[in-house]
Amino acid sequence: MSSSGKDLTIAFLLDFYGELLTEKQREMVDLYYNEDLSLGEIAELSHISRQGVRDSIKHGENLLYEYESKLHLAERFPKQEKGMQEIQELCQGLRYYGQRHVYSKQIIEMASRIEEIVRELGKGETADRKDIAKGEPSGGF
C-alpha cells in the first residue's frame, strides 16, 4: 500500500488488463491510482456523483483482480523478465566463448540452459494455446 492507502497492485494490473475495462472504468481507475486524484476530483472532472465514481472504480478493481486470477500475466511477468535477462547474459557468454573456441563444453552447457529457459517461459503459454485450439477460453474463463 502507498502512503495514501491505495493498493498500488491495481496500477500494476491496469497496465496488463486496462484495455479489457470500459473506457470509463479505465479512465477512472487511472485517475485514481496513477494520477492520485480523489474521488471528489474525479467526480467533478467526469460530471457524475462521487458515489458513481467509487462504484466504477470498485467494479474496475474487481475485474482487474478477476482477470489476473484467471490469466496470471502480472504474476508471470517478473519470471519472464528474469528469464529474458538470463538469456541475454548466456548469449553474451556464447558469443565470448564462440569467438575463442571452435568446440567448447561451456557453449554446449549455455545452449542447453537457453533451451531450458525458453521451455519454462513457454509452459503457461502452451497450455493457453491448447485451450484456445480446443475452443476453450484461455486462463480458465
C-alpha positions as CSV (number, residue, x, y, z in Angstrom):
1,M,0.0,0.0,0.0
2,S,1.1,3.5,-0.7
3,S,1.2,6.3,1.8
4,S,-2.2,7.4,0.5
5,G,-3.6,4.0,1.5
6,K,-4.2,3.0,-2.1
7,D,-3.3,-0.6,-3.2
8,L,-0.7,0.0,-6.0
9,T,-1.3,-3.5,-7.2
10,I,-4.2,-2.1,-9.1
11,A,-2.0,0.3,-11.0
12,F,0.2,-2.6,-12.0
13,L,-2.8,-4.7,-13.0
14,L,-4.1,-1.8,-15.0
15,D,-1.0,-1.9,-17.2
16,F,-1.8,-5.6,-18.1
17,Y,-5.6,-5.6,-18.3
18,G,-6.6,-1.9,-18.7
19,E,-7.7,-2.4,-22.3
20,L,-10.3,-5.0,-21.1
21,L,-12.1,-2.4,-19.0
22,T,-14.6,0.0,-20.4
23,E,-13.1,3.4,-21.3
24,K,-14.9,5.0,-18.4
25,Q,-13.6,2.4,-15.9
26,R,-10.1,2.5,-17.2
27,E,-10.0,6.3,-17.1
28,M,-11.4,6.5,-13.5
29,V,-9.1,3.8,-12.2
30,D,-6.1,5.5,-13.9
31,L,-7.0,8.9,-12.5
32,Y,-7.4,7.4,-9.0
33,Y,-4.4,5.2,-8.9
34,N,-1.9,6.7,-11.3
35,E,-2.8,10.4,-11.2
36,D,-3.6,10.2,-7.4
37,L,-6.9,12.2,-7.8
38,S,-9.5,11.9,-5.1
39,L,-13.0,10.6,-5.7
40,G,-14.4,14.1,-5.5
41,E,-11.9,15.4,-8.0
42,I,-12.7,12.6,-10.5
43,A,-16.4,13.2,-9.9
44,E,-16.0,16.9,-10.8
45,L,-14.0,16.1,-13.9
46,S,-16.4,13.4,-15.0
47,H,-19.6,15.3,-14.1
48,I,-21.0,12.4,-12.1
49,S,-21.5,11.8,-8.4
50,R,-18.7,10.8,-6.1
51,Q,-20.6,7.5,-5.4
52,G,-20.8,6.9,-9.2
53,V,-17.0,7.3,-9.4
54,R,-16.5,5.0,-6.4
55,D,-18.7,2.3,-7.9
56,S,-17.0,2.5,-11.3
57,I,-13.5,2.2,-9.7
58,K,-14.6,-0.7,-7.4
59,H,-16.1,-2.5,-10.4
60,G,-12.9,-1.9,-12.4
61,E,-10.7,-3.2,-9.5
62,N,-12.8,-6.3,-9.2
63,L,-12.5,-7.0,-12.9
64,L,-8.7,-6.5,-12.8
65,Y,-8.3,-8.9,-9.9
66,E,-10.6,-11.4,-11.7
67,Y,-8.5,-11.2,-14.9
68,E,-5.3,-11.7,-13.0
69,S,-6.8,-14.7,-11.1
70,K,-7.5,-16.4,-14.4
71,L,-4.7,-15.2,-16.7
72,H,-1.8,-14.7,-14.2
73,L,0.0,-12.3,-16.7
74,A,1.2,-9.9,-14.0
75,E,2.3,-12.8,-11.8
76,R,4.4,-14.3,-14.6
77,F,5.9,-11.0,-15.8
78,P,8.8,-10.9,-13.3
79,K,9.8,-14.5,-14.0
80,Q,9.8,-13.8,-17.7
81,E,11.8,-10.6,-17.3
82,K,14.4,-12.5,-15.2
83,G,14.5,-15.3,-17.8
84,M,15.0,-12.9,-20.7
85,Q,17.8,-11.2,-18.8
86,E,19.4,-14.6,-18.2
87,I,19.0,-15.4,-21.9
88,Q,20.8,-12.2,-22.8
89,E,23.7,-13.0,-20.4
90,L,24.0,-16.5,-21.7
91,C,24.0,-15.3,-25.3
92,Q,26.9,-12.9,-24.4
93,G,28.7,-15.8,-22.9
94,L,28.1,-17.9,-26.0
95,R,29.5,-15.1,-28.2
96,Y,32.6,-14.7,-26.0
97,Y,33.3,-18.5,-26.0
98,G,32.4,-18.8,-29.6
99,Q,35.0,-16.2,-30.6
100,R,37.8,-18.0,-28.7
101,H,37.0,-21.7,-29.1
102,V,35.9,-23.9,-32.0
103,Y,34.4,-26.5,-29.6
104,S,33.7,-25.8,-26.0
105,K,31.8,-27.6,-23.3
106,Q,30.7,-24.3,-21.9
107,I,29.0,-23.4,-25.2
108,I,27.0,-26.6,-25.1
109,E,26.0,-26.1,-21.5
110,M,24.9,-22.5,-22.2
111,A,22.9,-23.5,-25.2
112,S,21.2,-26.2,-23.1
113,R,20.3,-23.7,-20.4
114,I,18.9,-21.3,-23.0
115,E,16.7,-24.1,-24.3
116,E,15.6,-24.9,-20.7
117,I,14.6,-21.2,-20.0
118,V,12.7,-21.0,-23.3
119,R,10.7,-24.2,-22.3
120,E,10.0,-22.8,-18.8
121,L,8.8,-19.5,-20.2
122,G,6.6,-21.2,-22.8
123,K,4.8,-23.7,-20.4
124,G,2.0,-21.4,-19.5
125,E,1.6,-20.1,-23.0
126,T,1.5,-23.6,-24.4
127,A,-1.4,-24.6,-22.1
128,D,-3.3,-21.4,-23.1
129,R,-2.7,-22.2,-26.8
130,K,-4.0,-25.8,-26.3
131,D,-7.2,-24.4,-24.6
132,I,-7.7,-22.0,-27.5
133,A,-7.2,-24.7,-30.0
134,K,-9.9,-26.8,-28.3
135,G,-12.2,-23.7,-28.5
136,E,-12.0,-23.0,-24.7
137,P,-11.1,-19.6,-23.4
138,S,-7.6,-19.3,-22.0
139,G,-6.8,-19.0,-18.3
140,G,-9.9,-20.9,-17.2
141,F,-12.5,-18.3,-18.3
